[in-house]
């Protein structure tokens, strides 16, 4: 019997503005959800500064260890947008003015608005394939398994939707969530026992407040529906053993 195919991905978020807190990232959640639906498991996310050596090292590590690597940020017109040059260096190539990208930008801007800074967005690593950008024209690009996209969420999402059909997924991970007013500390030991019963499942607890009282959402993730449901059954019983009742119980369809 063939082993289920596991396809993995990593996201590299590039930009000083993310690390400083000036900009809140919204791309990880979008990509995580989209990839999961496709059977691609997001295994790692790194946030790195606009420093060439750091970008090069991170890209080279991730592209060697994951099936797909996605980067966001650093491909705009300003001096600190160095992602294209850094990724070219990671692949041992150079950047050059890409004729197709240049034509797209020249068609978008009025002649008086064409500046060297804006045309910098047409400088693409040699050998890269362009990624269409229906939101703001300036393209992203792909080198082997590395997909380079804009950092602005609406632009990144538009880019991703243009090429996502080309990605090949594996076995989809299913999930179940059970929520109750049993505090995380009270159910923690029981949850550890359940994890021991299902060692290859991903079981997590996420505390929050509901109706002015502590509550916990307990989530099971696994490719097999029967495993997810069996673990969720044990979680429900653990809640009842502690004198509670599930507030909701969401199982995979």
RODO-2510 file (C-alpha; in nm, 4 decimals, decimal comma):
residues 253
     n   res          X          Y          Z
     1     x     0,0000     0,0000     0,0000
     2     x     0,1374     0,3407    -0,0988
     3     x     0,2083     0,5928     0,1743
     4     x    -0,0101     0,9067     0,1598
     5     x     0,1637     1,1877    -0,0234
     6     x     0,2636     1,4784     0,2010
     7     x     0,3339     1,8080     0,0243
     8     x     0,4912     2,0851     0,2314
     9     x     0,5352     2,4606     0,2067
    10     x     0,7079     2,7479     0,3822
    11     x     0,6278     3,1178     0,3821
    12     x     0,8983     3,3839     0,4079
    13     x     0,7604     3,7257     0,5021
    14     x     1,0130     3,9916     0,4078
    15     x     1,0150     4,3428     0,5462
    16     x     1,1369     4,5637     0,8280
    17     x     0,7879     4,7097     0,8559
    18     x     0,6502     4,3710     0,9686
    19     x     0,9209     4,3222     1,2301
    20     x     0,8752     4,6752     1,3661
    21     x     0,5014     4,6286     1,4063
    22     x     0,4157     4,9163     1,1737
    23     x     0,2455     4,6740     0,9364
    24     x     0,0368     4,3764     1,0461
    25     x     0,0790     4,0671     0,8317
    26     x    -0,2382     3,9206     0,6836
    27     x    -0,0767     3,6869     0,4333
    28     x     0,0047     3,3879     0,6544
    29     x    -0,3582     3,3170     0,7412
    30     x    -0,4696     3,3461     0,3787
    31     x    -0,1973     3,1206     0,2444
    32     x    -0,2315     2,8683     0,5258
    33     x    -0,6025     2,8292     0,4608
    34     x    -0,5692     2,8197     0,0809
    35     x    -0,2861     2,5679     0,0844
    36     x    -0,4592     2,3421     0,3348
    37     x    -0,7599     2,3219     0,1025
    38     x    -0,5220     2,2070    -0,1703
    39     x    -0,3524     1,9410     0,0417
    40     x    -0,0339     2,1445     0,0896
    41     x     0,0816     2,1677     0,4506
    42     x     0,2340     2,4919     0,5706
    43     x     0,5216     2,3682     0,7837
    44     x     0,7106     2,6869     0,8567
    45     x     0,6849     3,0649     0,8433
    46     x     0,9763     3,3041     0,8855
    47     x     0,9711     3,6820     0,9107
    48     x     1,2998     3,8344     0,7966
    49     x     1,4328     4,1897     0,7562
    50     x     1,5305     4,3673     0,4360
    51     x     1,8862     4,2340     0,4622
    52     x     2,0250     4,0558     0,1581
    53     x     2,2325     3,7949     0,3416
    54     x     1,9403     3,6972     0,5644
    55     x     1,7021     3,6640     0,2696
    56     x     1,9551     3,4559     0,0749
    57     x     2,0200     3,2208     0,3668
    58     x     1,6495     3,1804     0,4452
    59     x     1,5453     3,1176     0,0853
    60     x     1,8185     2,8607     0,0324
    61     x     1,7276     2,6758     0,3511
    62     x     1,3563     2,6688     0,2751
    63     x     1,3791     2,5755    -0,0927
    64     x     1,5945     2,2762     0,0003
    65     x     1,3583     2,1548     0,2717
    66     x     1,0051     2,2199     0,1439
    67     x     0,8167     2,1400    -0,1752
    68     x     0,6985     2,4981    -0,2181
    69     x     0,8337     2,8277    -0,0867
    70     x     0,6338     3,1502    -0,0999
    71     x     0,7757     3,4926    -0,0256
    72     x     0,5833     3,8142     0,0312
    73     x     0,7183     4,1680     0,0321
    74     x     1,0154     4,3566    -0,1003
    75     x     0,9380     4,3723    -0,4745
    76     x     0,8148     4,7319    -0,4897
    77     x     0,9807     5,0503    -0,6210
    78     x     1,1644     5,1773    -0,3125
    79     x     1,5309     5,1499    -0,2152
    80     x     1,4640     4,8872     0,0507
    81     x     1,2803     4,6563    -0,1906
    82     x     1,5694     4,4146    -0,2392
    83     x     1,3896     4,0801    -0,2612
    84     x     1,4433     4,0245    -0,6353
    85     x     1,8171     4,0873    -0,6139
    86     x     1,8510     3,8728    -0,3012
    87     x     1,6647     3,5791    -0,4535
    88     x     1,8715     3,6065    -0,7696
    89     x     2,1798     3,5779    -0,5498
    90     x     2,0323     3,2756    -0,3691
    91     x     2,0012     3,1002    -0,7069
    92     x     2,3418     3,2136    -0,8308
    93     x     2,2018     3,4316    -1,1074
    94     x     2,1640     3,8034    -1,1822
    95     x     1,8712     4,0384    -1,2252
    96     x     1,7983     4,2031    -1,5573
    97     x     1,5327     4,4267    -1,7050
    98     x     1,2621     4,1833    -1,8148
    99     x     1,1116     4,2917    -2,1467
   100     x     0,7626     4,1595    -2,0717
   101     x     0,7523     4,3147    -1,7251
   102     x     0,8845     4,6422    -1,8683
   103     x     0,6128     4,6486    -2,1345
   104     x     0,3453     4,5880    -1,8717
   105     x     0,4660     4,8791    -1,6600
   106     x     0,5059     5,1152    -1,9574
   107     x     0,1483     5,0365    -2,0590
   108     x     0,0239     5,1108    -1,7065
   109     x     0,1934     5,4467    -1,6460
   110     x     0,1614     5,7711    -1,8350
   111     x     0,4948     5,8686    -1,9933
   112     x     0,5444     6,1496    -1,7423
   113     x     0,4926     5,9031    -1,4561
   114     x     0,7585     5,6577    -1,5728
   115     x     1,0439     5,6812    -1,3220
   116     x     1,3556     5,4700    -1,2618
   117     x     1,2090     5,3647    -0,9260
   118     x     0,8900     5,2355    -1,0848
   119     x     1,0746     5,0613    -1,3651
   120     x     1,2861     4,8854    -1,1033
   121     x     0,9845     4,6560    -1,0602
   122     x     1,0670     4,5147    -1,4060
   123     x     1,4087     4,3928    -1,2874
   124     x     1,3654     4,0164    -1,2554
   125     x     1,6162     3,7350    -1,1921
   126     x     1,7439     3,5762    -1,5132
   127     x     1,5595     3,2508    -1,5778
   128     x     1,2520     3,3379    -1,3702
   129     x     0,8958     3,2977    -1,4939
   130     x     0,6658     3,5932    -1,4335
   131     x     0,3602     3,5681    -1,2071
   132     x     0,0617     3,7675    -1,3311
   133     x    -0,0637     4,0522    -1,1147
   134     x    -0,4211     4,1479    -1,2051
   135     x    -0,4432     4,3846    -0,9067
   136     x    -0,1623     4,6328    -0,9818
   137     x     0,0169     4,5018    -1,2945
   138     x     0,3764     4,4793    -1,1613
   139     x     0,4463     4,1038    -1,1770
   140     x     0,5895     3,8651    -0,9262
   141     x     0,8078     3,5764    -1,0387
   142     x     0,8955     3,2119    -0,9827
   143     x     1,2345     3,0429    -0,9747
   144     x     1,2059     2,6637    -0,9445
   145     x     0,9922     2,6029    -0,6317
   146     x     1,0116     2,9614    -0,5001
   147     x     0,7159     3,1915    -0,5687
   148     x     0,7826     3,5608    -0,5079
   149     x     0,4806     3,7826    -0,4445
   150     x     0,3932     4,1318    -0,3288
   151     x     0,3409     4,2021     0,0402
   152     x     0,0174     4,4015     0,0096
   153     x    -0,2518     4,1423     0,0913
   154     x    -0,4972     4,2229    -0,1881
   155     x    -0,2158     4,2121    -0,4459
   156     x    -0,0626     3,8951    -0,3015
   157     x    -0,4013     3,7225    -0,3025
   158     x    -0,4669     3,8235    -0,6631
   159     x    -0,1250     3,6898    -0,7655
   160     x    -0,1741     3,3637    -0,5794
   161     x    -0,5133     3,2996    -0,7370
   162     x    -0,3592     3,3399    -1,0820
   163     x    -0,1118     3,0520    -1,0406
   164     x    -0,2592     2,8379    -0,7617
   165     x    -0,4083     2,5931    -1,0127
   166     x    -0,0521     2,4979    -1,1083
   167     x     0,0321     2,3746    -0,7572
   168     x     0,0102     2,0026    -0,6852
   169     x    -0,1186     1,9025    -0,3446
   170     x    -0,1131     1,5822    -0,1493
   171     x    -0,3385     1,4408     0,1152
   172     x    -0,5689     1,7043     0,2640
   173     x    -0,5633     1,7530     0,6407
   174     x    -0,9072     1,7424     0,8056
   175     x    -0,9899     1,9144     1,1322
   176     x    -1,2410     1,9063     1,4151
   177     x    -1,2918     2,1606     1,6924
   178     x    -1,4689     2,1136     2,0245
   179     x    -1,5287     2,4152     2,2459
   180     x    -1,6234     2,4212     2,6130
   181     x    -1,6038     2,6346     2,9274
   182     x    -1,3552     2,3903     3,0810
   183     x    -1,0350     2,5976     3,1287
   184     x    -0,7225     2,4899     2,9440
   185     x    -0,5398     2,4176     3,2701
   186     x    -0,8132     2,1823     3,3866
   187     x    -0,8240     1,9731     3,0705
   188     x    -0,4514     1,9813     2,9957
   189     x    -0,3639     1,6420     3,1470
   190     x    -0,6573     1,4684     2,9785
   191     x    -0,5562     1,6252     2,6487
   192     x    -0,2056     1,4846     2,6878
   193     x    -0,3508     1,1370     2,7345
   194     x    -0,5629     1,1773     2,4202
   195     x    -0,2557     1,2859     2,2266
   196     x    -0,0839     0,9654     2,3413
   197     x    -0,3774     0,7665     2,1998
   198     x    -0,3420     0,9415     1,8617
   199     x     0,0322     1,0153     1,8317
   200     x     0,0248     1,1105     1,4636
   201     x    -0,2606     1,3596     1,5050
   202     x    -0,2068     1,7300     1,5689
   203     x    -0,4060     1,8177     1,8819
   204     x    -0,4007     2,1717     2,0160
   205     x    -0,5800     2,3820     2,2767
   206     x    -0,6646     2,7492     2,2319
   207     x    -0,7981     2,9376     2,5359
   208     x    -1,0239     3,2417     2,5056
   209     x    -1,3055     3,4188     2,6891
   210     x    -1,6726     3,3608     2,6070
   211     x    -1,9682     3,5167     2,7874
   212     x    -1,7332     3,6532     3,0504
   213     x    -1,5924     3,3108     3,1368
   214     x    -1,2774     3,1204     3,0342
   215     x    -1,3272     2,8771     2,7498
   216     x    -1,1072     2,6486     2,5426
   217     x    -1,1233     2,5411     2,1805
   218     x    -0,9684     2,1967     2,1309
   219     x    -0,8661     2,1208     1,7737
   220     x    -0,7718     1,7893     1,6122
   221     x    -0,6005     1,7790     1,2721
   222     x    -0,5282     1,4602     1,0750
   223     x    -0,5794     1,3377     0,7163
   224     x    -0,8041     1,0477     0,8231
   225     x    -1,1660     1,1341     0,9036
   226     x    -1,2088     0,8359     1,1381
   227     x    -0,9015     0,9382     1,3390
   228     x    -1,0239     1,2978     1,3692
   229     x    -1,3668     1,1879     1,4858
   230     x    -1,2309     0,9289     1,7300
   231     x    -1,0020     1,1860     1,8921
   232     x    -1,2870     1,4379     1,9054
   233     x    -1,5057     1,1755     2,0767
   234     x    -1,2418     1,1347     2,3484
   235     x    -1,2221     1,5120     2,3904
   236     x    -1,5991     1,5339     2,4345
   237     x    -1,5873     1,2565     2,6959
   238     x    -1,3008     1,4317     2,8772
   239     x    -1,5061     1,7512     2,8937
   240     x    -1,7998     1,5605     3,0401
   241     x    -1,5761     1,3793     3,2880
   242     x    -1,4731     1,7228     3,4158
   243     x    -1,8344     1,8303     3,4607
   244     x    -1,8756     2,0297     3,1416
   245     x    -2,0594     2,0079     2,8132
   246     x    -1,9358     2,1011     2,4647
   247     x    -2,0531     2,4439     2,3516
   248     x    -2,0016     2,3327     1,9926
   249     x    -1,8595     2,0301     1,8157
   250     x    -1,7470     2,0885     1,4558
   251     x    -1,6500     1,7754     1,2664
   252     x    -1,5144     1,7385     0,9100
   253     x    -1,7788     1,7180     0,6408
***
